[in-house]
Every structure is written in C-alpha cells, then in structure tokens.
Amino acid sequence: MVEKIMATQDLPDGVTTYALNEDNYESNKTFQAAKVAVDACVTGAARCLESKAAGYAIVRPPGHHAHYDFPSGFCFFNNVAVAA
C-alpha cells in the first residue's frame, strides 16, 4: 500500500486521479500529506507513552477509514493502526 501511495508523487503538477478508489482522489502531494498525518499520530502516541498523558491528533487525511490493502473514505493510511 505504501508503494501505491508513494507512486502518486509521479503525477504531474495539477493532475488528480481516482486511480486508487472512487472515494479518494490523488495528486503528487498525496504521499506527502498522508506521511505527515501518519508521522503526527506516531509522534503523538510516543509522547503519550513517554509522559503517560492523553493526546489527540487532528490531521488530514484522517486515516481511520483506510484498510491495510486499500485507501477508503478519504483516508490513505490507517494512522491509528500505524501508531499502535
């Protein structure tokens, strides 16, 4: 799945597609956005474990609808699963 999302970086500027599914459109910035969202969730989870505090990541794309083998519902990676 990561390789499929990474491949969106090869799209020309300004071009969007629905190649991965009918819910999510992709552009050459899709991987960057999805990666930042995952990184924020992973970092937040790590900080919570370090301090035993609660946390909440407000990120886009949100991630909670993504499956292990395909994006869904505007989500590319399941950020919570990756963070766990």
N, CA, C and O atoms as a MOPAC input file, in Angstrom:
PM7 MOZYME 1SCF
protein

 N      0.82300 1    -1.18600 1     0.00000 1
 C      0.00000 1     0.00000 1     0.00000 1
 C      0.86900 1     1.25200 1     0.00000 1
 O      0.57600 1     2.22300 1    -0.69800 1
 N      1.93000 1     1.22000 1     0.78200 1
 C      2.83300 1     2.37700 1     0.83800 1
 C      3.38500 1     2.66400 1    -0.55300 1
 O      3.45200 1     3.82100 1    -0.96800 1
 N      3.77500 1     1.63100 1    -1.26600 1
 C      4.31800 1     1.82700 1    -2.61700 1
 C      3.27900 1     2.44000 1    -3.55800 1
 O      3.61600 1     3.29100 1    -4.38200 1
 N      2.02400 1     2.01600 1    -3.44200 1
 C      0.96100 1     2.59000 1    -4.28300 1
 C      0.79100 1     4.08200 1    -4.00100 1
 O      0.65500 1     4.88200 1    -4.92700 1
 N      0.80100 1     4.45000 1    -2.72200 1
 C      0.62900 1     5.85900 1    -2.36400 1
 C      1.87300 1     6.65100 1    -2.75900 1
 O      1.76100 1     7.78700 1    -3.22100 1
 N      3.04700 1     6.07000 1    -2.58400 1
 C      4.28400 1     6.74900 1    -2.99300 1
 C      4.28700 1     7.03600 1    -4.49100 1
 O      4.81300 1     8.05800 1    -4.92900 1
 N      3.70300 1     6.14000 1    -5.26900 1
 C      3.68500 1     6.29900 1    -6.72700 1
 C      2.90900 1     7.53200 1    -7.16700 1
 O      3.11100 1     8.01900 1    -8.27900 1
 N      2.02900 1     8.04400 1    -6.31900 1
 C      1.27100 1     9.24200 1    -6.68500 1
 C      2.18600 1    10.45700 1    -6.83400 1
 O      1.80700 1    11.44400 1    -7.46500 1
 N      3.38300 1    10.39000 1    -6.25700 1
 C      4.33300 1    11.50400 1    -6.38400 1
 C      4.75000 1    11.74100 1    -7.83700 1
 O      5.24100 1    12.81700 1    -8.18000 1
 N      4.55100 1    10.73000 1    -8.68500 1
 C      4.93700 1    10.82900 1   -10.09100 1
 C      3.89600 1    11.52800 1   -10.95500 1
 O      4.14600 1    11.78200 1   -12.13300 1
 N      2.73400 1    11.84400 1   -10.39000 1
 C      1.71100 1    12.55500 1   -11.17100 1
 C      2.19700 1    13.97300 1   -11.49400 1
 O      2.87100 1    14.59000 1   -10.67000 1
 N      1.87100 1    14.48700 1   -12.65900 1
 C      2.25700 1    15.86100 1   -12.99300 1
 C      1.54500 1    16.86900 1   -12.07900 1
 O      0.46300 1    16.59200 1   -11.56300 1
 N      2.15500 1    18.02100 1   -11.89000 1
 C      1.53600 1    19.08800 1   -11.10000 1
 C      0.15200 1    19.40400 1   -11.63900 1
 O     -0.04400 1    19.52000 1   -12.84900 1
 N     -0.80400 1    19.54200 1   -10.73400 1
 C     -2.16000 1    19.92100 1   -11.12100 1
 C     -3.03800 1    18.78200 1   -11.57900 1
 O     -4.22500 1    18.98800 1   -11.83100 1
 N     -2.48900 1    17.58300 1   -11.69400 1
 C     -3.26800 1    16.43000 1   -12.15000 1
 C     -3.76400 1    15.65300 1   -10.94000 1
 O     -3.00200 1    15.37100 1   -10.01600 1
 N     -5.04300 1    15.30900 1   -10.95300 1
 C     -5.61400 1    14.44000 1    -9.92200 1
 C     -6.25100 1    13.23900 1   -10.60300 1
 O     -6.72200 1    13.32500 1   -11.73800 1
 N     -6.25900 1    12.11800 1    -9.89000 1
 C     -6.86900 1    10.89700 1   -10.41400 1
 C     -7.68600 1    10.23700 1    -9.31600 1
 O     -7.56400 1    10.57800 1    -8.14000 1
 N     -8.51000 1     9.30000 1    -9.71300 1
 C     -9.22500 1     8.42600 1    -8.78500 1
 C     -8.75900 1     6.99800 1    -9.03200 1
 O     -9.56900 1     6.07100 1    -9.01800 1
 N     -7.47700 1     6.81400 1    -9.25600 1
 C     -6.93300 1     5.50600 1    -9.62200 1
 C     -6.97700 1     4.50000 1    -8.47500 1
 O     -7.10300 1     3.30100 1    -8.72500 1
 N     -6.87600 1     4.95300 1    -7.22800 1
 C     -6.82400 1     4.03000 1    -6.09100 1
 C     -8.20700 1     3.57500 1    -5.63600 1
 O     -8.38000 1     2.42400 1    -5.23500 1
 N     -9.18200 1     4.45800 1    -5.69400 1
 C    -10.58500 1     4.10000 1    -5.44400 1
 C    -11.46800 1     5.28900 1    -5.79600 1
 O    -10.97300 1     6.35900 1    -6.14900 1
 N    -12.78300 1     5.09400 1    -5.69600 1
 C    -13.70700 1     6.15700 1    -6.10700 1
 C    -13.90700 1     7.22500 1    -5.03500 1
 O    -14.49200 1     8.26800 1    -5.32700 1
 N    -13.44500 1     7.00500 1    -3.81000 1
 C    -13.58600 1     7.98800 1    -2.72500 1
 C    -12.44200 1     8.99500 1    -2.68500 1
 O    -12.65100 1    10.17900 1    -2.42200 1
 N    -11.25500 1     8.51500 1    -2.94300 1
 C    -10.04700 1     9.30900 1    -2.73500 1
 C     -9.46800 1     9.75100 1    -4.06600 1
 O     -9.21100 1     8.92100 1    -4.93800 1
 N     -9.26400 1    11.03100 1    -4.22800 1
 C     -8.50300 1    11.45700 1    -5.40200 1
 C     -7.06400 1    11.66700 1    -4.97600 1
 O     -6.77800 1    12.01300 1    -3.83000 1
 N     -6.16700 1    11.45100 1    -5.91900 1
 C     -4.74300 1    11.53400 1    -5.64300 1
 C     -4.11100 1    12.64300 1    -6.47700 1
 O     -4.53900 1    12.93500 1    -7.59300 1
 N     -3.08400 1    13.24600 1    -5.89800 1
 C     -2.25100 1    14.19200 1    -6.63200 1
 C     -0.80400 1    13.88900 1    -6.26500 1
 O     -0.52900 1    12.96200 1    -5.50300 1
 N      0.11200 1    14.66900 1    -6.80900 1
 C      1.51400 1    14.42000 1    -6.48900 1
 C      1.88600 1    14.84300 1    -5.07000 1
 O      3.03400 1    14.66700 1    -4.66000 1
 N      0.95400 1    15.38800 1    -4.32300 1
 C      1.18200 1    15.76500 1    -2.91800 1
 C      0.50300 1    14.78700 1    -1.95100 1
 O      0.59800 1    14.95800 1    -0.73600 1
 N     -0.17000 1    13.77900 1    -2.47100 1
 C     -0.90800 1    12.83500 1    -1.63300 1
 C      0.01200 1    12.11000 1    -0.65300 1
 O     -0.28800 1    12.05300 1     0.54000 1
 N      1.11500 1    11.56100 1    -1.12800 1
 C      2.00500 1    10.82300 1    -0.23700 1
 C      2.54900 1    11.73300 1     0.85700 1
 O      2.60000 1    11.34300 1     2.02400 1
 N      2.94800 1    12.92700 1     0.49000 1
 C      3.47900 1    13.87300 1     1.47900 1
 C      2.43600 1    14.15700 1     2.56800 1
 O      2.76200 1    14.13600 1     3.75500 1
 N      1.21100 1    14.41700 1     2.17800 1
 C      0.14900 1    14.70800 1     3.15100 1
 C     -0.13600 1    13.49300 1     4.03300 1
 O     -0.26500 1    13.62500 1     5.25000 1
 N     -0.23400 1    12.32300 1     3.42900 1
 C     -0.51400 1    11.10900 1     4.19200 1
 C      0.62800 1    10.80000 1     5.15300 1
 O      0.39200 1    10.36400 1     6.28000 1
 N      1.85700 1    11.02200 1     4.71500 1
 C      3.02500 1    10.76200 1     5.56100 1
 C      3.06900 1    11.71100 1     6.75100 1
 O      3.35400 1    11.28100 1     7.86800 1
 N      2.79600 1    12.97700 1     6.53400 1
 C      2.78300 1    13.94200 1     7.63800 1
 C      1.71200 1    13.54700 1     8.66200 1
 O      1.94800 1    13.62900 1     9.86700 1
 N      0.54100 1    13.12200 1     8.18700 1
 C     -0.53300 1    12.71500 1     9.09500 1
 C     -0.12500 1    11.49300 1     9.91500 1
 O     -0.35700 1    11.45400 1    11.12300 1
 N      0.48100 1    10.49500 1     9.26900 1
 C      0.94600 1     9.31200 1     9.98900 1
 C      2.03500 1     9.69100 1    10.99400 1
 O      2.00600 1     9.25000 1    12.14300 1
 N      2.98400 1    10.50300 1    10.56100 1
 C      4.06900 1    10.92100 1    11.45700 1
 C      3.53200 1    11.64400 1    12.68800 1
 O      4.03700 1    11.43700 1    13.79100 1
 N      2.52400 1    12.48200 1    12.51700 1
 C      1.93800 1    13.20000 1    13.64700 1
 C      1.30700 1    12.22800 1    14.63300 1
 O      1.44800 1    12.39600 1    15.84400 1
 N      0.62000 1    11.22600 1    14.13300 1
 C     -0.01200 1    10.24300 1    15.01600 1
 C      1.01800 1     9.38600 1    15.73700 1
 O      0.87400 1     9.12000 1    16.93100 1
 N      2.04200 1     8.95600 1    15.03500 1
 C      3.10600 1     8.15200 1    15.65200 1
 C      3.83100 1     8.97100 1    16.71800 1
 O      4.08400 1     8.47700 1    17.81800 1
 N      4.16300 1    10.21500 1    16.39600 1
 C      4.83500 1    11.09000 1    17.36300 1
 C      3.94500 1    11.34400 1    18.57200 1
 O      4.41500 1    11.29700 1    19.70900 1
 N      2.66900 1    11.61000 1    18.33800 1
 C      1.74400 1    11.83800 1    19.43200 1
 C      1.62600 1    10.62700 1    20.33800 1
 O      1.61900 1    10.77000 1    21.56100 1
 N      1.53300 1     9.44700 1    19.76500 1
 C      1.43600 1     8.22500 1    20.56900 1
 C      2.70400 1     8.02800 1    21.39500 1
 O      2.64000 1     7.65400 1    22.56600 1
 N      3.84100 1     8.28000 1    20.78100 1
 C      5.11200 1     8.13900 1    21.51100 1
 C      5.18500 1     9.11800 1    22.67600 1
 O      5.62300 1     8.75400 1    23.76700 1
 N      4.76400 1    10.34100 1    22.45400 1
 C      4.78100 1    11.35200 1    23.52400 1
 C      3.83200 1    10.96500 1    24.66000 1
 O      4.14200 1    11.16100 1    25.83500 1
 N      2.67600 1    10.41600 1    24.29500 1
 C      1.72400 1     9.96700 1    25.32100 1
 C      2.32000 1     8.84000 1    26.16300 1
 O      2.16800 1     8.82200 1    27.38400 1
 N      2.99500 1     7.90700 1    25.50700 1
 C      3.61000 1     6.80000 1    26.24400 1
 C      4.73700 1     7.28200 1    27.15000 1
 O      4.92100 1     6.76000 1    28.24900 1
 N      5.48900 1     8.27700 1    26.68900 1
 C      6.59200 1     8.81400 1    27.48800 1
 C      6.08600 1     9.50400 1    28.75500 1
 O      6.68100 1     9.36200 1    29.82400 1
 N      4.99600 1    10.24300 1    28.63300 1
 C      4.52700 1    11.05200 1    29.75200 1
 C      3.27900 1    10.48600 1    30.43200 1
 O      2.81600 1    11.02500 1    31.43700 1
 N      2.74400 1     9.40900 1    29.88400 1
 C      1.50000 1     8.81700 1    30.37600 1
 C      0.35100 1     9.82000 1    30.34500 1
 O     -0.56000 1     9.76500 1    31.17100 1
 N      0.40800 1    10.72800 1    29.39100 1
 C     -0.63800 1    11.73300 1    29.20000 1
 C     -1.51900 1    11.31300 1    28.03200 1
 O     -1.15100 1    10.43400 1    27.25200 1
 N     -2.66200 1    11.93300 1    27.91700 1
 C     -3.56600 1    11.67800 1    26.80100 1
 C     -3.20200 1    12.59700 1    25.64400 1
 O     -2.60100 1    13.65200 1    25.84700 1
 N     -3.55900 1    12.20600 1    24.45600 1
 C     -3.28100 1    13.03300 1    23.28700 1
 C     -4.34600 1    12.84500 1    22.23300 1
 O     -5.14000 1    11.90700 1    22.28200 1
 N     -4.34500 1    13.75500 1    21.28300 1
 C     -5.30900 1    13.71400 1    20.18900 1
 C     -4.64800 1    14.34700 1    18.97900 1
 O     -4.12700 1    15.45900 1    19.06900 1
 N     -4.66100 1    13.66500 1    17.86200 1
 C     -4.05600 1    14.19900 1    16.64400 1
 C     -5.16000 1    14.63100 1    15.67900 1
 O     -5.95500 1    13.80800 1    15.22400 1
 N     -5.19800 1    15.89900 1    15.37900 1
 C     -6.15100 1    16.41100 1    14.39700 1
 C     -5.38400 1    16.54300 1    13.08600 1
 O     -4.63700 1    17.49900 1    12.88200 1
 N     -5.58100 1    15.57100 1    12.20600 1
 C     -4.78700 1    15.50000 1    10.98500 1
 C     -5.68000 1    15.29000 1     9.77600 1
 O     -6.79600 1    14.78400 1     9.88600 1
 N     -5.17200 1    15.68500 1     8.63100 1
 C     -5.80100 1    15.42900 1     7.34800 1
 C     -4.74400 1    14.90000 1     6.41200 1
 O     -3.70900 1    15.55300 1     6.28000 1
 N     -4.91500 1    13.79200 1     5.76300 1
 C     -6.08500 1    12.92700 1     5.80900 1
 C     -6.18500 1    12.19900 1     7.14900 1
 O     -5.16800 1    11.87400 1     7.76300 1
 N     -7.43200 1    11.94200 1     7.60300 1
 C     -7.63700 1    11.41600 1     8.94000 1
 C     -7.12600 1     9.98800 1     9.15700 1
 O     -6.52900 1     9.70000 1    10.19400 1
 N     -7.34700 1     9.11500 1     8.21700 1
 C     -6.76400 1     7.78400 1     8.29700 1
 C     -7.64900 1     6.67600 1     8.81600 1
 O     -7.36600 1     5.51100 1     8.53700 1
 N     -8.69400 1     6.96500 1     9.54900 1
 C     -9.43100 1     5.90300 1    10.22700 1
 C    -10.26000 1     4.99600 1     9.31400 1
 O    -10.69400 1     3.93300 1     9.75900 1
 N    -10.48900 1     5.36400 1     8.08800 1
 C    -11.24900 1     4.50500 1     7.17000 1
 C    -10.36500 1     3.61300 1     6.30300 1
 O    -10.86200 1     2.68600 1     5.66400 1
 N     -9.08000 1     3.87900 1     6.27600 1
 C     -8.18500 1     3.12900 1     5.40100 1
 C     -8.05000 1     1.67700 1     5.85500 1
 O     -8.02000 1     1.38400 1     7.05000 1
 N     -7.97200 1     0.79500 1     4.89700 1
 C     -7.75300 1    -0.62400 1     5.15800 1
 C     -6.27700 1    -0.93400 1     4.94800 1
 O     -5.52100 1    -0.08300 1     4.47800 1
 N     -5.87400 1    -2.13000 1     5.28800 1
 C     -4.46000 1    -2.46600 1     5.12900 1
 C     -4.05100 1    -2.57600 1     3.66400 1
 O     -2.87200 1    -2.44300 1     3.33600 1
 N     -5.02200 1    -2.81800 1     2.78200 1
 C     -4.68200 1    -3.03400 1     1.38700 1
 C     -5.31500 1    -2.04500 1     0.41100 1
 O     -5.08500 1    -2.14500 1    -0.79400 1
 N     -6.10900 1    -1.09200 1     0.90600 1
 C     -6.63700 1    -0.04900 1     0.01800 1
 C     -7.11900 1     1.14700 1     0.82800 1
 O     -7.59000 1     1.00000 1     1.95600 1
 N     -6.99500 1     2.33400 1     0.23700 1
 C     -7.49000 1     3.53700 1     0.90300 1
 C     -9.01200 1     3.58200 1     0.81100 1
 O     -9.60800 1     2.95200 1    -0.06200 1
 N     -9.62900 1     4.32400 1     1.70800 1
 C    -11.08300 1     4.40700 1     1.70300 1
 C    -11.51500 1     5.64000 1     2.47900 1
 O    -10.82500 1     6.07800 1     3.39900 1
 N    -12.64700 1     6.18900 1     2.10800 1
 C    -13.24000 1     7.28200 1     2.86500 1
 C    -12.32700 1     8.46700 1     3.07700 1
 O    -12.28700 1     9.03100 1     4.17000 1
 N    -11.59800 1     8.85000 1     2.05600 1
 C    -10.66900 1     9.98600 1     2.09200 1
 C     -9.41700 1     9.70700 1     2.93100 1
 O     -8.65500 1    10.63000 1     3.22000 1
 N     -9.19900 1     8.47000 1     3.31700 1
 C     -8.04700 1     8.08800 1     4.13600 1
 C     -7.10500 1     7.21900 1     3.30500 1
 O     -7.55400 1     6.36400 1     2.54200 1
 N     -5.80400 1     7.43900 1     3.45400 1
 C     -4.81500 1     6.68100 1     2.69600 1
 C     -4.10400 1     5.64000 1     3.54300 1
 O     -3.95700 1     4.49700 1     3.11200 1
 N     -3.66300 1     6.00500 1     4.72600 1
 C     -3.06500 1     5.07100 1     5.67800 1
 C     -3.91300 1     5.08300 1     6.93500 1
 O     -4.46000 1     6.12500 1     7.29600 1
 N     -4.03300 1     3.95200 1     7.60800 1
 C     -4.75200 1     3.93100 1     8.87600 1
 C     -3.79800 1     4.39200 1     9.96000 1
 O     -3.05900 1     3.59600 1    10.53900 1
 N     -3.82500 1     5.69300 1    10.22500 1
 C     -2.86100 1     6.33200 1    11.11000 1
 C     -2.83900 1     5.72600 1    12.51400 1
 O     -1.77000 1     5.57200 1    13.10400 1
 N     -4.00000 1     5.38500 1    13.04600 1
 C     -4.06900 1     4.82800 1    14.39700 1
 C     -3.41900 1     3.44100 1    14.41700 1
 O     -2.67700 1     3.11900 1    15.34600 1
 N     -3.68900 1     2.63100 1    13.41100 1
 C     -3.07300 1     1.30100 1    13.35500 1
 C     -1.56000 1     1.42100 1    13.23400 1
 O     -0.82800 1     0.68100 1    13.89200 1
 N     -1.08900 1     2.32700 1    12.41700 1
 C      0.35900 1     2.51400 1    12.27700 1
 C      0.95400 1     2.98900 1    13.59700 1
 O      2.00700 1     2.50000 1    14.00800 1
 N      0.30600 1     3.92200 1    14.26000 1
 C      0.80900 1     4.43600 1    15.53200 1
 C      0.84000 1     3.34700 1    16.59800 1
 O      1.75800 1     3.29300 1    17.41600 1
 N     -0.17100 1     2.47800 1    16.58200 1
 C     -0.21700 1     1.38500 1    17.56400 1
 C      0.92400 1     0.41300 1    17.32600 1
 O      1.05500 1    -0.57400 1    18.05100 1

